[in-house]
Every structure is written in C-alpha cells, then in structure tokens.
Amino acid sequence: MFGMQKPLSNGQRVVQFRGMRIAVISDTHDRYPPSLPERLRAADEVWHLGDVCAPVVLEAFLGLGKPLLVVRGNCDENDAWPASLTVEREAVRFFLIHIPPARAPSGCDALLHGHTHAARDEMIGGVRWLNPGSLTRPREGRASFAWLTVADGKLTSWQVVRV
C-alpha cells in the first residue's frame, strides 16, 4: 500500500495507506538488469506477463517477499503458470496474458500483456490495454517495466520506466 500524507489540525501529519502500487514486468527471456529487484522493492505486488523462460529468473523477485503473479508466455515451458489470469485489485478488474488477444474478455477494466516488446497504453472499447515493454529486447527505445497504481476503484496511474 502506498502512503498519502494528511495534515491534522495540530500541524502533525498522518500517513494514510490507500491503494496499491504494482510493478509490471514482461519478456525477461532469462535475464533482467541487475538493479531491477531493488527498484521493485516498493511494490505491493509484482506481475510478470510472460516469457520468463528459466524459472530461476523469478528467484530475485520472490526474494522481495511480495506476491508474484506470472502468466505463461510463448517461450515458457512451465505448465504451472497459467496462460492468463483475471484478478481484481481495489475494485478494478485486470486480465493478464502474454499474447494480446483480438479483443478483451467481457468484464475487464484493463488488459495487460507482453509479447510485442513495445510499451503500450491504449483505450479500446472501454478497456485500457497496457504493456510494460521488454526488459531484455525492446523494440523501441530502451528496456522498460511499468508501475501501475490503483485506488478507490480506479486505475490511477500507469508509468513506463526506462532502464
């Protein structure tokens, strides 16, 4: 949970915790920048949108002690990872998948995908389509991941971070 400061009448400040800050990564293909796990320490959760390849890559993210959600990509062989996930956080419904489908499933507010190795933030048919880009083989610019924040039933922020 991320904190918001609220002033009190006596001049002191109280930190109120509302919402969630989620680190979204994709397309690690067996590696990631060495500084990445430390950069993700502030996350409430970490979501990996596929093409992990070697499961050992996830050890550093698991070591953060945060929930880690993983969907299977086309380069992944781990059948324990689902092909897609539907999750709800702060009353926002997310659909996580590696390869973007032709259309979003009914009832989701945001569809997050990897595969294209290009960051994306697009509204299609009332659904927000998001891609954090690739950590290892970007198709545009530098490697990237994204911060997703949700609070009070809204996706409040999507920030792609170049690494």
C-alpha positions as CSV (number, residue, x, y, z in Angstrom):
1,M,0.0,0.0,0.0
2,F,1.3,3.4,-0.8
3,G,1.0,6.3,1.6
4,M,-0.6,9.7,1.3
5,Q,0.1,12.3,3.9
6,K,-2.8,14.1,5.5
7,P,-2.3,17.2,7.7
8,L,-4.0,17.2,11.1
9,S,-5.3,20.3,12.9
10,N,-2.4,20.2,15.3
11,G,0.1,20.5,12.5
12,Q,1.2,16.9,12.5
13,R,0.9,14.7,9.5
14,V,-0.5,11.2,9.4
15,V,0.3,8.8,6.6
16,Q,-2.9,7.1,5.3
17,F,-2.4,4.0,3.2
18,R,-4.8,3.6,0.3
19,G,-4.5,1.8,-2.9
20,M,-1.8,-0.5,-4.4
21,R,1.4,0.0,-6.4
22,I,2.1,-2.9,-8.7
23,A,5.3,-3.5,-10.6
24,V,4.6,-4.9,-14.0
25,I,7.4,-6.7,-16.0
26,S,7.5,-8.8,-19.1
27,D,9.7,-10.6,-21.6
28,T,12.7,-11.1,-19.3
29,H,14.0,-14.0,-21.6
30,D,16.3,-15.4,-18.9
31,R,17.7,-12.1,-17.6
32,Y,17.0,-8.7,-16.3
33,P,19.0,-5.6,-15.3
34,P,20.9,-6.3,-12.0
35,S,19.4,-3.2,-10.4
36,L,15.8,-4.2,-11.1
37,P,14.9,-6.2,-8.0
38,E,15.9,-3.4,-5.7
39,R,13.9,-0.9,-7.9
40,L,10.8,-3.1,-7.4
41,R,11.1,-3.2,-3.6
42,A,8.4,-0.5,-3.2
43,A,5.8,-2.7,-5.0
44,D,2.9,-4.2,-3.2
45,E,2.9,-6.9,-5.9
46,V,4.9,-7.9,-8.9
47,W,3.2,-9.1,-12.1
48,H,5.2,-10.9,-14.8
49,L,3.4,-11.0,-18.2
50,G,5.3,-14.0,-19.6
51,D,8.4,-15.1,-21.4
52,V,10.3,-15.7,-18.2
53,C,12.0,-18.7,-19.8
54,A,14.1,-20.1,-17.0
55,P,12.1,-20.1,-13.7
56,V,15.3,-19.3,-11.8
57,V,14.9,-15.7,-13.1
58,L,12.0,-15.3,-10.7
59,E,14.0,-16.0,-7.6
60,A,15.1,-12.4,-7.0
61,F,11.5,-11.2,-7.4
62,L,10.3,-13.9,-5.0
63,G,13.0,-12.7,-2.6
64,L,11.3,-9.4,-2.3
65,G,8.6,-11.1,-0.2
66,K,5.8,-9.6,-2.3
67,P,3.1,-11.6,-4.1
68,L,4.3,-12.5,-7.6
69,L,1.8,-13.3,-10.4
70,V,3.1,-14.9,-13.5
71,V,1.4,-15.8,-16.8
72,R,3.0,-18.2,-19.3
73,G,4.4,-16.8,-22.5
74,N,5.0,-18.4,-25.8
75,C,8.7,-19.0,-24.8
76,D,7.8,-20.6,-21.4
77,E,7.6,-24.3,-20.8
78,N,6.4,-24.2,-17.2
79,D,2.8,-25.6,-17.2
80,A,2.3,-24.5,-13.6
81,W,1.9,-20.9,-14.9
82,P,-1.5,-20.1,-16.3
83,A,-1.9,-18.8,-19.8
84,S,-4.0,-16.0,-18.4
85,L,-5.2,-14.6,-15.1
86,T,-8.1,-12.4,-14.1
87,V,-7.5,-10.5,-10.9
88,E,-9.3,-7.8,-9.1
89,R,-7.4,-5.1,-7.1
90,E,-9.1,-2.2,-5.4
91,A,-12.3,-3.0,-7.3
92,V,-10.5,-2.8,-10.7
93,R,-10.7,-6.0,-12.8
94,F,-7.5,-6.9,-14.7
95,F,-6.9,-9.5,-17.4
96,L,-3.2,-10.7,-17.6
97,I,-2.0,-12.5,-20.7
98,H,1.2,-12.8,-22.7
99,I,0.0,-12.6,-26.3
100,P,-2.6,-9.9,-26.8
101,P,-6.0,-11.3,-27.9
102,A,-8.1,-9.9,-30.7
103,R,-10.5,-8.4,-28.2
104,A,-10.6,-8.0,-24.4
105,P,-12.7,-10.5,-22.4
106,S,-16.0,-9.2,-21.1
107,G,-16.0,-7.5,-17.7
108,C,-12.3,-6.5,-17.5
109,D,-11.3,-2.8,-17.0
110,A,-7.7,-3.3,-18.1
111,L,-5.9,-5.9,-20.2
112,L,-2.2,-6.2,-19.5
113,H,0.0,-8.1,-22.0
114,G,3.6,-8.6,-23.1
115,H,4.9,-10.3,-26.3
116,T,5.3,-7.3,-28.5
117,H,8.3,-5.9,-26.7
118,A,6.8,-2.4,-27.0
119,A,5.2,-0.3,-24.3
120,R,1.5,0.4,-24.8
121,D,-1.2,2.5,-23.2
122,E,-4.3,2.5,-25.3
123,M,-8.1,2.6,-24.7
124,I,-10.1,0.3,-26.9
125,G,-13.8,-0.3,-26.5
126,G,-13.8,1.0,-22.9
127,V,-10.9,-1.3,-21.9
128,R,-7.4,0.0,-21.2
129,W,-4.7,-2.0,-23.0
130,L,-1.3,-1.9,-21.3
131,N,2.1,-3.3,-22.0
132,P,5.2,-2.5,-19.9
133,G,7.6,-3.2,-22.9
134,S,10.5,-5.6,-22.6
135,L,13.3,-5.8,-20.1
136,T,15.7,-7.5,-22.5
137,R,14.9,-7.0,-26.1
138,P,12.9,-3.7,-26.5
139,R,11.5,-2.9,-30.0
140,E,11.5,0.8,-29.3
141,G,13.9,2.8,-27.1
142,R,15.4,1.3,-24.0
143,A,14.3,-1.7,-21.9
144,S,11.4,-0.9,-19.6
145,F,9.0,-2.0,-16.9
146,A,5.9,-0.2,-15.5
147,W,4.4,1.0,-12.3
148,L,0.6,0.5,-12.0
149,T,-1.3,2.2,-9.2
150,V,-4.9,1.5,-8.3
151,A,-7.0,3.2,-5.6
152,D,-10.7,3.8,-4.9
153,G,-11.9,1.6,-7.8
154,K,-9.8,3.3,-10.4
155,L,-6.6,2.6,-12.3
156,T,-4.9,5.9,-11.2
157,S,-1.5,5.7,-12.9
158,W,0.4,3.8,-15.5
159,Q,4.1,4.8,-15.7
160,V,6.5,3.1,-18.1
161,V,10.1,3.3,-16.6
162,R,13.1,3.0,-19.0
163,V,16.0,1.1,-17.5
